[in-house]
């Protein structure tokens, strides 16, 4: 790249101030407001709601992200156990406890950044969204092929996607935009290390892992919760492509993965995955170097092993791509009893965004479409009415006059409450927080680099070098600085491949307002740098 962005030479204080659409200056665009550093986000995050709901409506009619996809029908069957323990020890979800029951599923695989007709050889995470139509209603497990993500706070999601999407002027995906964002977001280094390696181009949808990415909770009939990560492990094995192998395929076929999935099912070679979980006791786990709610981090499998829960088989192709695959709609908030939310800030933001997107993209009655509707045993009965393209009136109790609750004259009633429910204790200051446990922003990326095979490391370095040669020097220097702090050999090789002076990169200071590499903040800290509780200490001293 020869021309630098116009604003690169401008001083920070000369830039116009970011505002909401209402004209209110945005004082913090980095973090959701939450109850304490690890506490839940609050619904009154208006700045985030305005930002994410507008972002959800930026494209008509294809998905803003995950536009290119393929789908298939199949079934899930639980083992009735989680590892060596009865599943009921951890969850009261029937779908994970009942054996001999084949729960219908629909799975949509996808790329993320490219448009509806983009090539399936793109270097990009792959979506892995599973809709389980259980007897207790739908459960959507919306994830990716990789176990981590680029960011840990949902307020940054529109910015991240904008940086990764084509330049609004050139309409091209520009490497400098990607690395400009990533260079200011050290938590992304782990995901970048995965995506820029061969793991960024799965050979096919059948030969890739799936992960819920976010942290959820399993709740048992005693109201006891455990943190959980969900994973799909392919029985076909994992296979990835180098950039050269992907280019050779793309020269002849831009939809090879869709074809591979369709053809395999047609010939009876049904793909299968084992469903596994990682479990951790509910709590903040200060003994760990990372926050288990941070979706940019993996839970080490030697400490938190993958425990088998069930299996999924895909055995039927859609009869019509548009009616089923294109109109299929998923949401991270679609859970069944026994599976609950954690305070993962990406999960909480996605839970608003995904379903909001579907109501916009497909319509307010998207759940009346057969591909999205629950199975007959869990038929929807609601007081929701009307809206564009209403096909029928949701079932009630027969009294058509009562579309509200409560009523003495009829209508629907609340379901029985469980004998023992889960009640999380939440207490803390309301504010926008930095993350305290940041040392693994660099360590897990370095660990990943060191565990790659030689050919995977070579491909990773080639890809990063080619990208950074197209970036302005300040961005390339900062990225080399980051990689060197992940692993010295990693940074040295990237610098050499990109033609960057390693010593100049190493001389850079830490990012303003960020913890130094491998360092931790000693106390919960707001994004303005103030320590949590400092304002109370000031009040007490006066």
C-alpha positions in Angstrom: 0.0 0.0 0.0 1.5 3.3 -1.0 -1.1 5.9 0.2 -1.7 6.2 3.9 -5.1 7.0 5.3 -5.7 10.8 5.3 -6.2 11.0 9.0 -3.0 9.1 9.9 -1.0 12.3 10.0 -3.5 14.2 12.0 -3.1 14.7 15.7 -5.4 12.8 18.0 -6.9 15.9 19.5 -7.8 17.4 16.1 -10.1 14.6 15.2 -13.9 15.1 15.4 -15.5 13.6 18.5 -17.5 10.3 18.1 -21.2 10.7 19.0 -24.3 8.5 19.1 -26.9 9.1 16.4 -28.6 11.4 19.0 -25.5 13.6 18.9 -24.3 12.7 22.4 -20.5 12.5 22.6 -19.3 8.9 23.2 -16.8 9.0 26.1 -16.1 5.3 26.0 -16.3 3.1 22.9 -14.3 0.2 24.4 -16.5 -1.6 26.9 -20.1 -2.4 27.9 -21.3 -1.1 31.3 -21.4 -4.0 33.7 -21.9 -4.7 37.4 -18.3 -5.2 38.4 -15.5 -6.2 36.1 -16.9 -9.7 35.6 -20.6 -8.9 36.2 -23.4 -8.9 33.8 -24.0 -6.2 31.3 -27.0 -4.0 31.9 -29.9 -3.6 29.5 -29.6 0.2 29.6 -26.4 0.1 27.5 -28.1 2.5 25.0 -24.9 3.4 23.2 -24.3 -0.3 22.5 -27.9 -1.0 21.6 -28.0 1.8 19.1 -24.7 0.7 17.6 -25.4 -3.0 17.4 -29.0 -2.7 16.1 -27.9 -0.3 13.4 -25.1 -2.6 12.5 -27.5 -5.5 12.2 -29.4 -3.6 9.5 -26.4 -2.6 7.3 -27.1 -5.1 4.6 -30.2 -6.0 2.6 -31.2 -8.8 2.4 -28.2 -11.1 3.0 -26.7 -11.6 6.5 -24.2 -8.9 7.5 -21.8 -11.7 8.5 -22.0 -15.4 7.7 -23.6 -14.6 4.4 -22.1 -17.6 2.5 -23.3 -20.8 3.9 -24.5 -24.4 3.4 -26.8 -26.5 5.5 -28.0 -30.0 6.3 -30.5 -31.8 8.4 -29.7 -34.6 10.9 -30.1 -35.7 14.4 -28.4 -35.6 17.8 -28.4 -38.4 20.4 -27.1 -38.0 24.0 -25.1 -40.6 25.8 -26.9 -39.7 29.0 -23.5 -39.1 30.6 -20.9 -36.3 30.7 -17.6 -38.1 30.8 -18.0 -40.8 33.4 -20.7 -39.1 35.3 -24.5 -39.1 34.8 -25.4 -36.0 32.8 -28.0 -35.2 35.5 -25.2 -34.4 37.9 -24.6 -31.2 35.9 -27.7 -30.3 34.0 -31.5 -30.9 34.0 -31.7 -30.4 30.2 -33.6 -33.3 28.9 -31.8 -33.2 25.5 -28.6 -34.1 27.3 -30.0 -36.7 29.7 -32.4 -38.8 27.7 -30.8 -41.7 25.8 -32.3 -43.4 22.7 -33.9 -40.2 21.5 -32.9 -38.7 18.2 -33.4 -35.0 18.4 -33.8 -33.3 15.0 -31.1 -30.8 14.1 -30.4 -28.4 11.3 -26.8 -27.2 10.9 -25.6 -24.2 8.9 -21.9 -23.9 8.1 -20.6 -20.6 6.7 -17.8 -18.2 6.1 -17.9 -15.0 8.1 -16.7 -11.8 6.3 -17.4 -12.5 2.6 -20.7 -11.9 0.8 -23.2 -14.5 -0.3 -21.2 -15.4 -3.4 -17.7 -15.2 -2.0 -15.3 -18.2 -2.3 -15.3 -20.9 0.3 -11.5 -21.0 0.2 -11.3 -17.6 1.9 -9.1 -17.3 5.0 -11.8 -16.7 7.5 -13.4 -18.3 10.6 -16.2 -20.7 9.7 -19.6 -20.5 11.3 -20.9 -23.7 12.8 -24.5 -23.1 13.9 -26.7 -26.0 15.2 -30.4 -25.8 15.8 -31.6 -28.7 18.0 -35.3 -29.0 18.0 -35.8 -30.6 21.4 -39.1 -31.6 23.1 -38.6 -28.6 25.4 -38.1 -26.1 22.6 -35.3 -25.1 20.3 -31.7 -24.9 21.4 -29.4 -22.9 19.1 -25.7 -23.4 19.6 -24.2 -20.7 17.4 -20.4 -21.0 17.1 -17.3 -21.2 14.9 -14.8 -23.8 13.9 -12.2 -22.2 16.1 -12.4 -22.2 19.9 -11.6 -18.5 20.4 -12.6 -15.1 19.0 -11.0 -11.7 18.2 -12.6 -9.6 20.9 -14.0 -10.1 24.3 -16.5 -7.2 24.6 -19.5 -7.0 22.2 -19.4 -3.2 22.0 -16.4 -3.7 19.6 -18.1 -6.1 17.3 -19.3 -3.6 14.7 -15.9 -1.9 14.6 -14.1 -5.3 14.2 -16.4 -6.3 11.3 -16.0 -2.9 9.6 -12.2 -3.2 9.8 -12.3 -6.7 8.3 -14.9 -5.9 5.6 -14.1 -4.1 2.4 -12.9 -0.5 2.6 -15.9 1.8 2.1 -13.9 3.8 -0.6 -12.1 1.1 -2.5 -14.5 -1.8 -1.8 -11.6 -4.1 -1.2 -10.5 -6.0 1.8 -7.3 -4.1 2.8 -4.7 -5.8 5.1 -3.9 -2.5 6.7 -7.4 -2.1 7.9 -7.4 -5.5 9.6 -4.0 -5.0 11.2 -4.8 -1.4 12.2 -7.6 -2.7 14.3 -5.8 -5.8 15.6 -2.7 -3.8 16.5 -4.7 -1.8 19.0 -6.4 -5.0 20.4 -3.9 -7.4 22.0 -6.6 -9.9 22.9 -7.0 -10.6 19.2 -3.4 -12.0 18.8 -4.5 -15.5 19.8 -7.2 -15.6 17.1 -5.0 -14.0 14.5 -2.4 -16.7 15.1 -5.1 -19.3 14.4 -6.7 -17.6 11.4 -3.4 -16.8 9.6 -2.2 -20.4 10.0 -3.7 -23.3 7.9 -6.5 -23.5 10.5 -7.9 -20.4 8.9 -8.9 -22.4 5.8 -10.7 -25.7 6.6 -10.5 -28.2 3.8 -14.2 -28.8 4.1 -17.1 -28.3 6.4 -17.1 -32.1 7.2 -13.5 -31.9 8.4 -13.6 -29.0 10.8 -14.3 -28.7 14.5 -17.1 -26.6 16.0 -17.2 -24.6 19.2 -19.8 -22.5 21.0 -16.8 -20.2 21.7 -18.7 -18.4 24.5 -18.9 -19.7 28.1 -22.4 -20.9 29.1 -23.6 -22.6 32.3 -25.2 -26.0 32.9 -27.7 -26.0 35.8 -28.9 -29.2 37.5 -32.2 -29.9 39.3 -30.7 -28.7 42.6 -30.0 -25.3 41.2 -26.3 -25.8 41.1 -24.4 -24.3 38.1 -21.2 -25.1 36.3 -19.4 -23.0 33.7 -19.3 -24.9 30.4 -17.7 -24.7 26.9 -19.4 -26.7 24.1 -17.4 -28.4 21.3 -18.1 -30.5 18.2 -15.3 -32.9 17.3 -15.5 -34.4 13.7 -15.3 -38.2 13.4 -13.9 -37.6 9.9 -10.8 -35.9 11.4 -9.5 -32.4 10.9 -8.0 -31.2 7.6 -6.9 -27.7 6.7 -5.4 -26.0 3.6 -2.4 -23.9 3.0 -2.8 -20.7 1.0 -1.4 -22.4 -2.1 -3.7 -25.3 -1.8 -6.7 -23.0 -1.4 -5.7 -20.9 -4.4 -5.5 -24.1 -6.6 -9.0 -25.1 -5.5 -10.4 -21.6 -6.0 -9.1 -21.4 -9.5 -11.7 -24.0 -10.5 -14.4 -23.9 -7.8 -15.6 -21.1 -5.4 -18.1 -23.4 -3.7 -16.1 -26.6 -3.1 -17.2 -27.0 0.6 -20.9 -26.8 -0.2 -20.4 -29.4 -3.0 -18.4 -31.6 -0.7 -21.1 -31.6 2.0 -23.9 -32.1 -0.4 -22.2 -34.9 -2.3 -21.2 -36.8 0.9 -24.7 -36.9 2.2 -26.2 -37.9 -1.2 -23.8 -40.9 -1.4 -24.7 -41.9 2.2 -21.3 -40.9 3.7 -23.0 -39.1 6.6 -20.7 -36.7 8.5 -20.6 -37.2 12.3 -19.4 -35.2 15.2 -19.0 -36.1 18.9 -20.4 -33.5 21.2 -18.1 -32.6 24.1 -18.0 -30.2 27.0 -15.4 -28.6 29.2 -16.6 -28.0 32.7 -15.4 -25.6 35.5 -17.0 -24.8 38.8 -19.1 -21.6 38.8 -17.0 -18.6 39.9 -14.3 -16.2 38.9 -11.3 -18.6 39.3 -8.5 -16.2 40.4 -6.0 -19.1 40.3 -6.2 -19.0 36.5 -4.1 -16.6 34.4 -7.2 -15.9 32.2 -10.8 -15.2 32.9 -12.9 -18.2 32.0 -15.5 -15.8 30.6 -13.0 -14.4 28.1 -13.8 -15.8 24.7 -10.4 -14.9 23.3 -8.9 -17.6 25.5 -9.0 -21.4 25.4 -9.5 -23.5 28.5 -6.4 -25.7 28.6 -7.6 -29.2 27.8 -5.0 -30.8 30.1 -6.7 -29.1 33.0 -10.3 -29.1 31.6 -10.6 -32.1 29.4 -13.1 -32.6 26.6 -15.9 -34.8 28.1 -18.1 -36.7 25.6 -21.8 -35.9 25.8 -23.4 -37.2 22.6 -23.1 -37.4 18.9 -24.6 -35.7 15.9 -25.1 -37.1 12.4 -26.1 -35.2 9.3 -28.1 -37.4 6.9 -30.4 -35.3 4.7 -29.8 -32.4 2.4 -32.3 -29.5 2.2 -35.0 -29.8 -0.4 -34.8 -26.1 -1.2 -31.7 -24.0 -0.4 -33.5 -20.7 0.1 -36.5 -22.0 2.1 -34.2 -23.9 4.5 -30.6 -22.8 4.5 -31.0 -19.2 3.6 -34.0 -18.6 5.8 -32.7 -20.5 8.7 -32.2 -18.2 11.7 -30.2 -18.8 14.8 -29.7 -16.9 18.1 -27.4 -17.3 21.1 -30.3 -16.5 23.4 -32.2 -19.6 22.3 -31.6 -22.0 25.2 -33.5 -24.8 26.9 -34.0 -25.3 30.7 -30.8 -26.6 32.2 -28.6 -24.5 30.0 -28.1 -20.9 31.0 -26.1 -17.7 30.2 -22.8 -16.7 31.8 -21.7 -13.1 32.2 -19.5 -13.5 29.1 -19.8 -10.0 27.6 -19.6 -11.2 24.0 -22.4 -13.7 24.7 -24.6 -11.1 26.2 -24.1 -8.8 23.3 -24.6 -11.5 20.7 -27.8 -12.6 22.4 -29.4 -9.2 21.5 -27.7 -8.9 18.1 -28.4 -12.3 16.6 -32.2 -12.4 17.1 -32.5 -8.8 16.3 -30.8 -9.5 13.0 -33.2 -12.3 12.2 -36.3 -10.1 12.8 -34.8 -7.5 10.5 -33.5 -9.9 7.8 -36.3 -12.5 7.6 -39.1 -10.6 9.5 -40.7 -10.5 12.9 -42.4 -13.8 12.3 -39.3 -15.7 11.2 -40.0 -18.3 13.9 -43.2 -19.3 12.1 -41.2 -20.6 9.1 -40.9 -24.5 9.2 -37.1 -24.4 9.2 -37.1 -22.3 12.4 -40.2 -23.4 14.2 -39.8 -25.8 17.1 -40.9 -29.4 16.7 -44.6 -30.3 17.3 -44.0 -31.6 20.9 -42.8 -28.1 21.7 -45.3 -26.1 19.6 -45.1 -22.3 20.2 -47.9 -20.9 22.3 -47.5 -17.2 22.8 -49.4 -13.9 23.1 -47.3 -12.4 20.3 -49.5 -11.2 17.5 -49.4 -9.6 14.0 -46.3 -8.2 12.4 -45.2 -8.4 8.8 -45.9 -11.7 7.1 -47.8 -13.3 10.0 -48.8 -16.7 8.6 -51.0 -17.9 11.5 -51.9 -16.9 15.1 -49.7 -18.6 17.7 -51.7 -21.2 19.7 -53.5 -20.2 22.8 -56.0 -22.1 25.0 -58.9 -21.7 22.6 -60.2 -18.3 23.9 -59.3 -16.0 21.0 -60.2 -12.9 22.9 -57.4 -13.3 25.4 -53.9 -12.4 24.1 -52.4 -11.3 27.4 -51.4 -12.8 30.7 -52.4 -13.0 33.5 -56.2 -13.4 33.0 -59.0 -15.0 35.1 -60.9 -15.7 31.9 -58.6 -18.0 30.1 -55.4 -17.6 28.0 -52.0 -19.0 28.6 -50.4 -19.6 32.0 -46.8 -19.6 33.2 -45.0 -23.0 33.3 -44.4 -24.6 36.7 -41.3 -23.3 38.4 -38.5 -25.7 39.2 -38.2 -26.9 42.8 -34.7 -25.4 43.1 -33.7 -22.7 40.7 -30.3 -21.1 40.1 -29.8 -17.7 41.6 -26.5 -16.0 40.9 -25.3 -13.4 43.4 -24.5 -10.2 41.6 -23.0 -7.2 43.3 -20.6 -4.5 42.2 -20.0 -1.0 40.9 -21.7 0.0 37.6 -19.1 1.1 35.1 -17.0 0.3 32.1 -14.1 -1.9 32.9 -10.7 -2.9 31.5 -9.8 -6.6 31.8 -7.5 -7.3 34.8 -6.2 -10.7 33.7 -4.3 -9.8 30.5 -1.1 -11.9 30.6 -2.6 -14.6 28.5 -3.3 -12.2 25.7 0.2 -12.9 24.7 0.9 -16.3 26.3 -1.8 -18.3 24.7 -0.9 -16.9 21.2 2.7 -17.9 21.9 1.7 -21.3 23.1 -0.3 -21.8 19.9 2.7 -20.8 17.8 4.9 -23.3 19.6 2.5 -26.2 19.2 2.1 -25.8 15.4 3.9 -28.2 13.2 6.7 -26.8 11.1 4.6 -26.6 7.9 1.9 -24.8 9.8 4.4 -22.2 11.2 5.9 -21.7 7.8 2.4 -21.0 6.3 1.6 -18.7 9.2 4.8 -16.6 8.7 4.3 -16.4 4.9 0.8 -15.2 5.3 1.6 -12.6 8.0 4.6 -11.4 6.0 2.7 -10.9 2.8 0.0 -9.0 4.7 2.3 -6.7 6.7 4.2 -5.7 3.5 1.0 -4.1 2.4 0.6 -2.1 5.6 1.9 1.3 6.7 5.1 1.0 8.6 3.7 2.0 12.0 1.1 -0.7 11.8 3.7 -3.3 10.7 6.1 -2.3 13.4 3.4 -2.6 16.1 2.3 -6.0 14.9 6.0 -7.3 15.0 6.2 -5.9 18.5 3.1 -7.9 19.5 4.3 -11.1 17.9 7.8 -10.8 19.5 6.1 -10.5 22.9 4.1 -13.7 22.1 7.2 -15.6 21.2 10.6 -14.2 20.2 11.0 -16.6 17.3 7.5 -15.7 16.2 8.3 -12.0 16.1 11.8 -12.5 14.6 10.4 -14.5 11.7 7.5 -12.2 11.0 9.9 -9.2 11.0 12.1 -10.9 8.5 9.2 -12.0 6.2 7.7 -8.5 6.3 11.0 -6.6 5.9 10.7 -4.9 9.2 13.6 -3.8 11.5 13.1 -6.0 14.5 15.1 -3.7 16.8 12.9 -0.7 15.9 9.8 -2.8 16.6 11.1 -4.0 20.0 11.8 -0.4 21.0 8.2 0.6 20.8 6.5 1.5 24.1 3.4 -0.4 25.4 0.1 0.6 23.9 -1.4 3.7 25.8 -3.9 2.6 28.4 -3.1 -1.1 27.9 -1.3 -3.4 30.3 2.2 -4.2 29.3 2.7 -7.6 27.7 2.5 -10.5 30.2 1.5 -8.0 32.9 -1.7 -7.9 35.0 -3.6 -5.0 36.5 -3.4 -5.3 40.3 -7.0 -4.2 40.8 -10.3 -3.9 38.8 -9.8 -0.8 36.7 -12.2 1.4 34.7 -11.4 2.2 31.1 -10.4 5.7 32.1 -7.6 4.2 34.2 -9.2 4.9 37.6 -9.1 2.0 40.0 -12.5 0.6 41.1 -13.5 2.0 44.5 -11.0 4.9 44.3 -13.9 7.3 44.2 -15.3 5.9 47.5 -11.9 6.2 49.1 -11.8 9.9 48.1 -15.2 10.5 49.5 -14.2 8.8 52.8 -11.0 10.8 53.1 -12.8 14.1 52.7 
